[in-house]
């Protein structure tokens, strides 16, 4: 079904070209959209007739009534002149979907009305195909289709099964409705190659078709372009983008979606300062994310006994973080912290006495780094429970 906004835009455009008024009604005689203004209204608001009762005149100059529409609906005619208006039936395949009214009974009005009815009928076909494709893509992402059904339906919908694709998940604070999806679709997607949909109320998903030579650098470039476009369009809204790896067959699209989904979730824990997160950059974070919380607690207790890394003071945590950033380089870390090298060595010695781990030793540093990530993961998961 076409949205009323699309119908209104269509007949408004037709009126601007032809200077003929149009109304689109459902088969019960209720007016959905119209170009006719209600002259009796002090605001000049458009008269959509939707709240009028059966038998009440349907426009401000009288004449057309609901009974006239119902009579036309039940007749075998595809078009008819009733009370100085041209009536046209608009079908969705063999099902009567709309009644189009064009004001006037001349040959010119008839011809323009036929063009308008043809335009709306083509819109029905296009939106029905989009709806079918949208359902197919949703079920494809969620692994709800058998392998044989994937290829059969893709062929029927004229979707290339061998094209390279990757999934981008776009999380924003923008409300996920049909208007938001259309905005994203018009802003970012190639209508012939890409698909934009949503499987929940939180995220918008783009199935992006790629060229044969495109690689991970291309994915990063696309993500940055998406982010820039959304920031320009919605500057005050939160935006985060995650994407999976490139797949070469349509049956593997769900794999890229799961990767992008994981990248979005893991990114919130370990890369919360980044607007763009790629699955290929998650590293050990994606392994930690799959650990059960009891096992994490056991691990922290074994490494630090009764003390947890998040209980260290801010100075110690800052020192540890900067030391890791500089690949365990004492000189560079002390320089960036604006402290003497001996001061940094003293802090590291103190940390070693308290934990038994010497961060200057690679194996101990790895253990400590993993422990910090595990603690961060546990704190994040606990926050979701509240």
C-alpha positions in Angstrom: 0.0 0.0 0.0 1.3 3.4 -0.9 1.5 5.9 1.9 -1.0 8.9 1.8 2.0 11.2 1.7 3.2 9.7 -1.6 -0.3 9.9 -3.0 -0.7 13.5 -2.0 2.7 14.4 -3.5 1.7 12.6 -6.7 -1.7 14.4 -7.2 -0.2 17.7 -6.1 2.4 17.4 -8.9 -0.3 16.4 -11.4 -2.3 19.4 -10.5 0.6 21.8 -10.9 1.1 20.4 -14.4 -2.5 20.1 -15.6 -4.3 22.6 -13.3 -6.9 19.9 -12.7 -8.1 19.0 -9.2 -7.8 15.3 -8.1 -9.0 13.2 -5.2 -8.1 9.6 -4.3 -10.7 7.6 -2.5 -10.8 4.1 -1.1 -13.4 1.6 -2.2 -15.7 2.6 0.7 -15.9 6.2 -0.5 -13.5 7.6 2.1 -11.3 10.3 0.7 -7.6 9.6 1.3 -6.0 12.7 -0.3 -7.2 15.6 -2.4 -6.0 18.8 -4.1 -9.3 20.5 -3.4 -9.3 23.2 -0.8 -12.3 23.7 1.5 -13.3 27.3 0.7 -15.5 27.4 3.8 -12.5 26.9 6.1 -11.0 30.1 7.3 -7.5 28.5 7.1 -8.2 27.2 3.6 -7.2 23.7 4.8 -7.5 20.8 2.4 -10.8 19.0 2.6 -10.0 15.3 3.0 -13.6 14.2 3.6 -12.4 11.3 5.7 -14.7 12.2 8.7 -17.8 12.8 6.6 -20.7 10.5 7.0 -22.4 8.4 4.3 -24.5 10.5 1.9 -22.9 13.8 2.9 -21.7 15.9 -0.1 -18.0 15.1 -0.7 -16.8 18.5 -1.7 -17.5 22.1 -0.9 -19.5 22.8 -4.1 -21.8 19.8 -3.4 -22.6 17.2 -6.1 -20.5 14.1 -5.4 -21.7 11.9 -2.6 -20.5 8.6 -1.1 -23.3 6.8 -2.8 -22.1 7.9 -6.2 -18.7 6.4 -5.4 -20.2 3.1 -4.2 -22.3 2.9 -7.3 -19.3 3.3 -9.5 -17.3 0.7 -7.5 -20.0 -1.9 -8.1 -20.3 -1.1 -11.8 -18.3 -2.9 -14.5 -17.0 0.4 -16.0 -13.4 1.4 -15.5 -14.2 5.0 -15.9 -17.3 7.1 -15.8 -18.5 10.7 -15.7 -20.7 11.5 -12.6 -21.9 15.0 -11.8 -19.2 16.8 -13.7 -16.3 14.6 -12.4 -14.4 11.9 -14.2 -14.2 8.7 -12.1 -11.4 6.1 -12.7 -10.7 2.7 -11.1 -7.1 2.0 -10.1 -6.2 -1.7 -9.8 -3.5 -3.6 -7.9 -3.3 -6.5 -10.4 -6.9 -7.6 -10.4 -7.9 -6.1 -7.0 -9.6 -2.7 -7.0 -7.4 -0.5 -4.8 -8.4 3.2 -5.3 -11.0 5.4 -7.0 -9.5 8.5 -8.7 -11.7 11.6 -9.2 -10.7 14.3 -11.7 -12.8 17.5 -11.6 -14.3 18.2 -15.0 -16.0 16.3 -17.8 -14.0 17.4 -20.9 -11.9 15.2 -23.1 -8.8 16.9 -21.7 -9.8 16.0 -18.1 -10.4 12.4 -19.2 -7.0 12.1 -20.8 -5.2 13.6 -17.9 -7.2 11.5 -15.5 -6.2 8.3 -17.4 -2.6 9.4 -17.1 -3.0 10.0 -13.4 -4.6 6.6 -12.9 -1.8 5.0 -14.8 0.8 6.8 -12.7 -0.8 5.6 -9.4 -1.1 2.1 -10.7 2.6 2.1 -11.5 3.3 3.4 -8.1 1.4 0.5 -6.6 3.5 -2.0 -8.6 6.8 -0.3 -7.6 5.9 -0.1 -3.9 4.6 -3.7 -3.9 7.9 -4.8 -5.5 9.8 -2.8 -2.8 7.6 -4.4 -0.1 8.4 -7.9 -1.4 12.1 -7.1 -1.6 12.0 -5.6 1.8 10.4 -8.7 3.3 12.9 -10.9 1.4 15.9 -8.9 2.7 14.6 -9.0 6.3 14.1 -12.8 6.2 17.5 -13.2 4.6 19.2 -11.2 7.4 17.5 -13.2 10.1 18.2 -16.5 8.5 14.5 -17.3 8.1 14.9 -18.8 4.6 16.0 -22.2 3.2 18.9 -22.1 0.8 16.7 -23.1 -2.2 14.1 -20.4 -1.3 16.9 -17.7 -1.2 17.9 -18.3 -4.8 14.3 -18.8 -6.1 13.0 -15.6 -4.5 16.1 -13.6 -5.5 15.7 -14.7 -9.1 12.0 -13.7 -9.0 12.8 -10.3 -7.5 15.7 -9.7 -10.0 18.3 -9.6 -7.3 21.9 -10.6 -8.3 22.9 -13.5 -6.2 26.6 -13.4 -6.9 27.3 -9.7 -6.2 29.7 -8.8 -3.4 27.9 -7.2 -0.5 28.5 -6.0 3.1 26.1 -5.0 5.9 26.1 -1.6 7.5 24.1 -1.1 10.7 23.2 2.5 11.4 22.1 3.3 15.0 20.7 6.8 15.5 18.4 8.5 17.9 16.2 9.3 14.9 12.8 7.6 15.1 12.7 4.5 13.0 9.6 4.9 10.9 8.9 4.7 7.1 9.8 8.4 6.7 13.2 7.9 8.4 13.8 4.8 6.2 13.0 6.8 3.1 15.3 9.6 4.1 18.2 7.2 4.7 17.3 5.4 1.4 17.3 8.6 -0.6 20.3 10.0 1.1 22.7 7.0 1.0 21.5 4.1 -1.1 21.7 3.3 -4.8 18.1 2.3 -5.5 19.1 -0.2 -8.2 21.8 -2.0 -6.1 21.4 -1.4 -2.4 18.7 -2.2 0.2 17.7 -0.2 3.2 15.5 -1.8 5.9 15.0 -2.3 9.6 14.5 -5.5 11.6 13.9 -3.7 14.9 13.0 -0.2 16.2 16.6 0.7 17.1 18.7 0.3 13.9 18.6 0.9 10.2 20.3 -1.7 8.1 21.9 -1.1 4.7 22.8 -4.1 2.4 25.4 -2.4 0.3 26.4 -3.9 -3.1 30.1 -3.5 -3.9 32.4 -3.7 -6.8 34.7 -6.6 -7.6 37.8 -4.8 -6.4 36.3 -3.2 -3.3 38.0 -4.2 0.0 38.0 -3.2 3.7 39.4 0.2 2.9 36.3 0.8 0.7 34.0 -0.3 3.5 35.7 2.2 5.9 35.3 5.0 3.2 31.6 4.1 2.8 31.0 4.2 6.6 32.6 7.6 6.8 30.5 8.9 3.9 27.3 7.6 5.7 28.4 9.2 9.0 29.1 12.5 7.3 25.8 12.5 5.4 23.8 11.7 8.5 25.7 14.3 10.6 24.8 16.9 8.0 21.2 15.8 7.8 20.7 15.3 11.6 23.4 17.3 13.3 22.0 17.1 16.8 21.4 13.3 16.8 23.6 10.4 18.1 24.9 8.2 15.3 27.0 5.1 15.4 27.8 2.8 12.4 29.0 -0.8 12.4 29.7 -3.1 9.5 30.6 -6.7 8.8 32.9 -8.3 6.3 32.4 -8.6 2.6 30.5 -11.7 1.3 30.4 -12.9 -2.3 27.0 -14.7 -2.3 23.6 -13.7 -1.3 23.3 -16.7 1.0 26.1 -15.3 3.1 24.5 -11.9 3.7 23.2 -13.0 7.1 26.8 -13.8 8.1 27.8 -10.2 7.4 24.7 -9.0 9.3 25.6 -11.0 12.4 29.2 -9.6 12.3 27.9 -6.1 12.0 25.5 -6.7 14.9 28.4 -8.0 17.0 30.6 -5.1 16.0 27.8 -2.6 17.2 27.4 -4.3 20.5 31.1 -4.9 21.2 32.0 -1.5 20.0 29.8 0.1 22.7 31.9 -1.7 25.4 35.5 -1.5 24.1 35.4 1.3 21.5 32.8 3.7 23.0 34.8 6.7 21.8 34.4 5.6 18.1 31.5 6.4 15.8 32.5 3.7 13.3 33.3 0.1 14.3 34.3 -2.7 11.9 34.0 -6.4 12.8 37.5 -7.0 11.5 38.9 -4.6 14.1 37.2 -6.1 17.2 40.2 -8.3 18.1 40.0 -10.1 21.5 36.9 -8.0 22.4 34.6 -10.2 20.4 35.9 -13.3 22.3 35.4 -11.6 25.7 31.9 -10.6 24.7 30.9 -14.2 24.4 32.1 -15.3 27.9 29.5 -16.0 30.6 29.6 -13.5 33.5 30.3 -16.2 36.2 33.5 -17.3 34.3 34.6 -13.6 34.0 34.2 -13.2 37.8 36.2 -16.3 38.4 39.0 -15.1 36.2 39.2 -11.7 37.9 39.3 -13.3 41.3 42.1 -15.7 40.3 44.2 -12.9 38.8 43.6 -10.2 41.4 42.3 -12.2 44.4 40.0 -9.8 46.3 40.9 -6.6 44.4 39.4 -5.6 41.0 41.3 -3.4 38.5 38.4 -0.9 38.5 39.2 -0.2 42.2 42.5 1.4 41.4 42.7 5.2 41.8 42.5 7.5 38.7 46.2 8.2 38.7 47.0 4.5 38.5 44.4 3.8 35.8 45.7 6.8 33.7 49.2 5.5 34.0 48.2 2.0 33.0 46.2 3.3 30.0 48.9 5.5 28.7 51.5 2.7 29.2 49.5 0.4 27.0 48.9 3.2 24.4 52.6 3.5 24.0 53.3 -0.2 23.6 54.9 -0.5 27.1 57.5 2.2 26.3 58.6 3.7 29.6 60.3 6.8 28.1 57.4 7.8 25.8 54.8 7.1 28.5 56.6 9.3 31.1 57.0 12.1 28.5 53.3 12.1 27.6 52.3 12.0 31.3 54.7 14.9 32.0 56.4 12.9 34.8 60.0 11.8 35.4 60.9 8.4 34.2 61.8 7.3 37.8 58.2 8.4 38.9 56.7 6.1 36.3 59.0 3.2 37.3 57.9 3.8 41.0 54.3 3.6 40.0 54.8 0.4 38.0 56.8 -1.1 40.9 53.9 -0.2 43.3 51.4 -1.8 40.9 53.5 -5.0 40.8 53.6 -5.3 44.6 49.8 -4.9 44.7 48.9 -7.3 41.9 51.9 -9.5 41.3 51.9 -8.4 37.7 54.8 -6.4 36.2 53.5 -4.5 33.2 57.0 -4.2 31.8 56.9 -7.9 31.2 54.9 -8.7 28.0 53.0 -11.7 29.4 52.0 -9.9 32.6 50.9 -6.9 30.5 48.7 -9.1 28.3 47.1 -10.7 31.4 46.4 -7.2 32.9 45.0 -5.9 29.6 42.6 -8.8 29.2 41.5 -8.4 32.8 40.7 -4.7 32.3 38.6 -5.6 29.2 36.8 -8.3 31.2 36.0 -5.9 34.0 34.7 -3.3 31.4 32.6 -6.0 29.8 31.1 -7.1 33.2 30.3 -3.5 34.2 28.5 -3.0 30.8 26.5 -6.2 31.1 25.5 -5.3 34.7 24.3 -1.9 33.5 21.9 -3.5 31.0 20.2 -5.4 33.9 19.0 -2.1 35.5 
